[in-house]
Amino acid sequence: MVGNYYTLLALAASTDPLLSGRRITECYSQERDEAVLTFERSEGALIVTCRSDTGTFYWAPRHARARRNSADVLHDCVGRSVAAVTIHPADRRVEFALAGGGVLVGLF
């Protein structure tokens, strides 16, 4: 599990320029405790895992949605743009701020 605050800070800092201003085109799950977000003008996907042993997020440059056994999740996020990716200054909480209000929060 990525539990170190400074590791999460580096992940958030490197993810922010990659995703800021990009619109979420899909949000789905095809594995237990995992969400996949895809973005416009991008072939990859952001994978967020919330397992107790491997809670983290990472960019997968080539990721394809399974034809079967996947479900759409977080419907209100689809079609919205990411405004910023930040980390809470006193906690291991990564925040994906959405344009127009709203935040996706990952507790790691």
PyMOL commands that place a pseudoatom at each C-alpha (Angstrom):
pseudoatom trace, name=CA, resn=MET, resi=1, chain=A, elem=C, hetatm=0, pos=[0.000, 0.000, 0.000]
pseudoatom trace, name=CA, resn=VAL, resi=2, chain=A, elem=C, hetatm=0, pos=[1.232, 3.485, -0.788]
pseudoatom trace, name=CA, resn=GLY, resi=3, chain=A, elem=C, hetatm=0, pos=[1.054, 4.931, 2.699]
pseudoatom trace, name=CA, resn=ASN, resi=4, chain=A, elem=C, hetatm=0, pos=[3.822, 7.478, 2.696]
pseudoatom trace, name=CA, resn=TYR, resi=5, chain=A, elem=C, hetatm=0, pos=[2.575, 11.065, 2.544]
pseudoatom trace, name=CA, resn=TYR, resi=6, chain=A, elem=C, hetatm=0, pos=[5.499, 12.202, 0.388]
pseudoatom trace, name=CA, resn=THR, resi=7, chain=A, elem=C, hetatm=0, pos=[4.978, 9.398, -2.122]
pseudoatom trace, name=CA, resn=LEU, resi=8, chain=A, elem=C, hetatm=0, pos=[1.332, 10.441, -2.470]
pseudoatom trace, name=CA, resn=LEU, resi=9, chain=A, elem=C, hetatm=0, pos=[2.413, 14.074, -2.759]
pseudoatom trace, name=CA, resn=ALA, resi=10, chain=A, elem=C, hetatm=0, pos=[4.699, 13.145, -5.671]
pseudoatom trace, name=CA, resn=LEU, resi=11, chain=A, elem=C, hetatm=0, pos=[1.930, 11.084, -7.317]
pseudoatom trace, name=CA, resn=ALA, resi=12, chain=A, elem=C, hetatm=0, pos=[-0.566, 13.942, -7.012]
pseudoatom trace, name=CA, resn=ALA, resi=13, chain=A, elem=C, hetatm=0, pos=[1.962, 16.476, -8.327]
pseudoatom trace, name=CA, resn=SER, resi=14, chain=A, elem=C, hetatm=0, pos=[2.788, 14.347, -11.379]
pseudoatom trace, name=CA, resn=THR, resi=15, chain=A, elem=C, hetatm=0, pos=[-0.876, 13.503, -12.058]
pseudoatom trace, name=CA, resn=ASP, resi=16, chain=A, elem=C, hetatm=0, pos=[-2.163, 17.089, -11.890]
pseudoatom trace, name=CA, resn=PRO, resi=17, chain=A, elem=C, hetatm=0, pos=[-0.637, 18.332, -15.181]
pseudoatom trace, name=CA, resn=LEU, resi=18, chain=A, elem=C, hetatm=0, pos=[-1.647, 15.081, -16.886]
pseudoatom trace, name=CA, resn=LEU, resi=19, chain=A, elem=C, hetatm=0, pos=[-5.345, 15.347, -15.976]
pseudoatom trace, name=CA, resn=SER, resi=20, chain=A, elem=C, hetatm=0, pos=[-6.110, 19.025, -15.312]
pseudoatom trace, name=CA, resn=GLY, resi=21, chain=A, elem=C, hetatm=0, pos=[-8.589, 20.314, -17.859]
pseudoatom trace, name=CA, resn=ARG, resi=22, chain=A, elem=C, hetatm=0, pos=[-9.413, 16.873, -19.239]
pseudoatom trace, name=CA, resn=ARG, resi=23, chain=A, elem=C, hetatm=0, pos=[-13.005, 15.661, -19.348]
pseudoatom trace, name=CA, resn=ILE, resi=24, chain=A, elem=C, hetatm=0, pos=[-13.874, 12.286, -17.836]
pseudoatom trace, name=CA, resn=THR, resi=25, chain=A, elem=C, hetatm=0, pos=[-15.398, 10.101, -20.547]
pseudoatom trace, name=CA, resn=GLU, resi=26, chain=A, elem=C, hetatm=0, pos=[-15.951, 6.863, -18.604]
pseudoatom trace, name=CA, resn=CYS, resi=27, chain=A, elem=C, hetatm=0, pos=[-15.843, 5.660, -15.040]
pseudoatom trace, name=CA, resn=TYR, resi=28, chain=A, elem=C, hetatm=0, pos=[-16.256, 1.946, -14.513]
pseudoatom trace, name=CA, resn=SER, resi=29, chain=A, elem=C, hetatm=0, pos=[-15.188, -1.001, -12.429]
pseudoatom trace, name=CA, resn=GLN, resi=30, chain=A, elem=C, hetatm=0, pos=[-14.179, -4.421, -13.690]
pseudoatom trace, name=CA, resn=GLU, resi=31, chain=A, elem=C, hetatm=0, pos=[-12.240, -5.608, -10.640]
pseudoatom trace, name=CA, resn=ARG, resi=32, chain=A, elem=C, hetatm=0, pos=[-13.223, -5.682, -6.998]
pseudoatom trace, name=CA, resn=ASP, resi=33, chain=A, elem=C, hetatm=0, pos=[-12.168, -2.524, -5.099]
pseudoatom trace, name=CA, resn=GLU, resi=34, chain=A, elem=C, hetatm=0, pos=[-11.037, -0.760, -8.270]
pseudoatom trace, name=CA, resn=ALA, resi=35, chain=A, elem=C, hetatm=0, pos=[-12.302, 2.120, -10.384]
pseudoatom trace, name=CA, resn=VAL, resi=36, chain=A, elem=C, hetatm=0, pos=[-11.090, 3.067, -13.857]
pseudoatom trace, name=CA, resn=LEU, resi=37, chain=A, elem=C, hetatm=0, pos=[-11.434, 6.604, -15.218]
pseudoatom trace, name=CA, resn=THR, resi=38, chain=A, elem=C, hetatm=0, pos=[-10.838, 7.401, -18.867]
pseudoatom trace, name=CA, resn=PHE, resi=39, chain=A, elem=C, hetatm=0, pos=[-10.379, 10.885, -20.283]
pseudoatom trace, name=CA, resn=GLU, resi=40, chain=A, elem=C, hetatm=0, pos=[-10.846, 12.675, -23.570]
pseudoatom trace, name=CA, resn=ARG, resi=41, chain=A, elem=C, hetatm=0, pos=[-7.790, 13.004, -25.799]
pseudoatom trace, name=CA, resn=SER, resi=42, chain=A, elem=C, hetatm=0, pos=[-6.103, 10.122, -24.033]
pseudoatom trace, name=CA, resn=GLU, resi=43, chain=A, elem=C, hetatm=0, pos=[-5.542, 6.447, -24.771]
pseudoatom trace, name=CA, resn=GLY, resi=44, chain=A, elem=C, hetatm=0, pos=[-4.741, 5.487, -21.189]
pseudoatom trace, name=CA, resn=ALA, resi=45, chain=A, elem=C, hetatm=0, pos=[-6.736, 5.366, -17.991]
pseudoatom trace, name=CA, resn=LEU, resi=46, chain=A, elem=C, hetatm=0, pos=[-6.407, 6.297, -14.352]
pseudoatom trace, name=CA, resn=ILE, resi=47, chain=A, elem=C, hetatm=0, pos=[-6.691, 3.188, -12.181]
pseudoatom trace, name=CA, resn=VAL, resi=48, chain=A, elem=C, hetatm=0, pos=[-7.684, 3.723, -8.546]
pseudoatom trace, name=CA, resn=THR, resi=49, chain=A, elem=C, hetatm=0, pos=[-7.413, 0.715, -6.260]
pseudoatom trace, name=CA, resn=CYS, resi=50, chain=A, elem=C, hetatm=0, pos=[-8.859, 0.735, -2.768]
pseudoatom trace, name=CA, resn=ARG, resi=51, chain=A, elem=C, hetatm=0, pos=[-7.667, -2.628, -1.505]
pseudoatom trace, name=CA, resn=SER, resi=52, chain=A, elem=C, hetatm=0, pos=[-6.301, -2.776, 2.020]
pseudoatom trace, name=CA, resn=ASP, resi=53, chain=A, elem=C, hetatm=0, pos=[-3.000, -4.224, 0.764]
pseudoatom trace, name=CA, resn=THR, resi=54, chain=A, elem=C, hetatm=0, pos=[-2.522, -2.115, -2.397]
pseudoatom trace, name=CA, resn=GLY, resi=55, chain=A, elem=C, hetatm=0, pos=[-4.426, 1.153, -2.096]
pseudoatom trace, name=CA, resn=THR, resi=56, chain=A, elem=C, hetatm=0, pos=[-3.035, 3.507, -4.722]
pseudoatom trace, name=CA, resn=PHE, resi=57, chain=A, elem=C, hetatm=0, pos=[-3.674, 5.134, -8.090]
pseudoatom trace, name=CA, resn=TYR, resi=58, chain=A, elem=C, hetatm=0, pos=[-1.639, 5.025, -11.262]
pseudoatom trace, name=CA, resn=TRP, resi=59, chain=A, elem=C, hetatm=0, pos=[-1.794, 5.890, -14.941]
pseudoatom trace, name=CA, resn=ALA, resi=60, chain=A, elem=C, hetatm=0, pos=[-2.077, 2.918, -17.297]
pseudoatom trace, name=CA, resn=PRO, resi=61, chain=A, elem=C, hetatm=0, pos=[-0.986, 4.084, -20.769]
pseudoatom trace, name=CA, resn=ARG, resi=62, chain=A, elem=C, hetatm=0, pos=[-2.827, 1.253, -22.513]
pseudoatom trace, name=CA, resn=HIS, resi=63, chain=A, elem=C, hetatm=0, pos=[-5.962, 0.063, -20.825]
pseudoatom trace, name=CA, resn=ALA, resi=64, chain=A, elem=C, hetatm=0, pos=[-8.993, -1.526, -22.441]
pseudoatom trace, name=CA, resn=ARG, resi=65, chain=A, elem=C, hetatm=0, pos=[-12.397, -2.043, -20.913]
pseudoatom trace, name=CA, resn=ALA, resi=66, chain=A, elem=C, hetatm=0, pos=[-13.524, -5.659, -20.698]
pseudoatom trace, name=CA, resn=ARG, resi=67, chain=A, elem=C, hetatm=0, pos=[-16.478, -6.521, -22.897]
pseudoatom trace, name=CA, resn=ARG, resi=68, chain=A, elem=C, hetatm=0, pos=[-18.091, -8.400, -20.030]
pseudoatom trace, name=CA, resn=ASN, resi=69, chain=A, elem=C, hetatm=0, pos=[-18.109, -8.120, -16.257]
pseudoatom trace, name=CA, resn=SER, resi=70, chain=A, elem=C, hetatm=0, pos=[-17.684, -4.368, -15.985]
pseudoatom trace, name=CA, resn=ALA, resi=71, chain=A, elem=C, hetatm=0, pos=[-20.094, -1.852, -14.490]
pseudoatom trace, name=CA, resn=ASP, resi=72, chain=A, elem=C, hetatm=0, pos=[-20.412, 1.906, -14.822]
pseudoatom trace, name=CA, resn=VAL, resi=73, chain=A, elem=C, hetatm=0, pos=[-19.853, 3.749, -11.523]
pseudoatom trace, name=CA, resn=LEU, resi=74, chain=A, elem=C, hetatm=0, pos=[-19.711, 7.376, -10.325]
pseudoatom trace, name=CA, resn=HIS, resi=75, chain=A, elem=C, hetatm=0, pos=[-22.199, 8.490, -12.970]
pseudoatom trace, name=CA, resn=ASP, resi=76, chain=A, elem=C, hetatm=0, pos=[-22.160, 12.160, -11.884]
pseudoatom trace, name=CA, resn=CYS, resi=77, chain=A, elem=C, hetatm=0, pos=[-18.451, 12.464, -12.743]
pseudoatom trace, name=CA, resn=VAL, resi=78, chain=A, elem=C, hetatm=0, pos=[-18.772, 11.456, -16.381]
pseudoatom trace, name=CA, resn=GLY, resi=79, chain=A, elem=C, hetatm=0, pos=[-18.676, 14.478, -18.671]
pseudoatom trace, name=CA, resn=ARG, resi=80, chain=A, elem=C, hetatm=0, pos=[-17.014, 16.722, -16.100]
pseudoatom trace, name=CA, resn=SER, resi=81, chain=A, elem=C, hetatm=0, pos=[-13.474, 18.051, -16.258]
pseudoatom trace, name=CA, resn=VAL, resi=82, chain=A, elem=C, hetatm=0, pos=[-10.767, 17.639, -13.651]
pseudoatom trace, name=CA, resn=ALA, resi=83, chain=A, elem=C, hetatm=0, pos=[-9.824, 21.053, -12.254]
pseudoatom trace, name=CA, resn=ALA, resi=84, chain=A, elem=C, hetatm=0, pos=[-6.891, 19.951, -10.067]
pseudoatom trace, name=CA, resn=VAL, resi=85, chain=A, elem=C, hetatm=0, pos=[-5.292, 16.969, -8.361]
pseudoatom trace, name=CA, resn=THR, resi=86, chain=A, elem=C, hetatm=0, pos=[-4.022, 17.812, -4.881]
pseudoatom trace, name=CA, resn=ILE, resi=87, chain=A, elem=C, hetatm=0, pos=[-3.230, 16.190, -1.564]
pseudoatom trace, name=CA, resn=HIS, resi=88, chain=A, elem=C, hetatm=0, pos=[-4.601, 17.346, 1.769]
pseudoatom trace, name=CA, resn=PRO, resi=89, chain=A, elem=C, hetatm=0, pos=[-1.810, 19.141, 3.663]
pseudoatom trace, name=CA, resn=ALA, resi=90, chain=A, elem=C, hetatm=0, pos=[-2.221, 17.056, 6.828]
pseudoatom trace, name=CA, resn=ASP, resi=91, chain=A, elem=C, hetatm=0, pos=[-3.546, 13.716, 5.632]
pseudoatom trace, name=CA, resn=ARG, resi=92, chain=A, elem=C, hetatm=0, pos=[-3.023, 10.960, 3.046]
pseudoatom trace, name=CA, resn=ARG, resi=93, chain=A, elem=C, hetatm=0, pos=[-6.094, 12.117, 1.149]
pseudoatom trace, name=CA, resn=VAL, resi=94, chain=A, elem=C, hetatm=0, pos=[-5.728, 12.768, -2.581]
pseudoatom trace, name=CA, resn=GLU, resi=95, chain=A, elem=C, hetatm=0, pos=[-8.432, 15.033, -3.995]
pseudoatom trace, name=CA, resn=PHE, resi=96, chain=A, elem=C, hetatm=0, pos=[-9.519, 15.195, -7.632]
pseudoatom trace, name=CA, resn=ALA, resi=97, chain=A, elem=C, hetatm=0, pos=[-11.395, 18.503, -7.826]
pseudoatom trace, name=CA, resn=LEU, resi=98, chain=A, elem=C, hetatm=0, pos=[-13.982, 18.655, -10.609]
pseudoatom trace, name=CA, resn=ALA, resi=99, chain=A, elem=C, hetatm=0, pos=[-14.846, 21.762, -12.581]
pseudoatom trace, name=CA, resn=GLY, resi=100, chain=A, elem=C, hetatm=0, pos=[-18.129, 23.266, -11.440]
pseudoatom trace, name=CA, resn=GLY, resi=101, chain=A, elem=C, hetatm=0, pos=[-17.801, 21.800, -7.945]
pseudoatom trace, name=CA, resn=GLY, resi=102, chain=A, elem=C, hetatm=0, pos=[-17.428, 18.376, -6.479]
pseudoatom trace, name=CA, resn=VAL, resi=103, chain=A, elem=C, hetatm=0, pos=[-14.434, 16.345, -5.441]
pseudoatom trace, name=CA, resn=LEU, resi=104, chain=A, elem=C, hetatm=0, pos=[-13.420, 12.713, -5.833]
pseudoatom trace, name=CA, resn=VAL, resi=105, chain=A, elem=C, hetatm=0, pos=[-11.468, 11.754, -2.722]
pseudoatom trace, name=CA, resn=GLY, resi=106, chain=A, elem=C, hetatm=0, pos=[-9.069, 8.852, -2.368]
pseudoatom trace, name=CA, resn=LEU, resi=107, chain=A, elem=C, hetatm=0, pos=[-8.006, 7.922, 1.155]
pseudoatom trace, name=CA, resn=PHE, resi=108, chain=A, elem=C, hetatm=0, pos=[-4.744, 6.051, 1.086]
for i in range(1, 108): cmd.bond("trace and resi %d" % i, "trace and resi %d" % (i + 1))
show_as sticks, trace
zoom trace
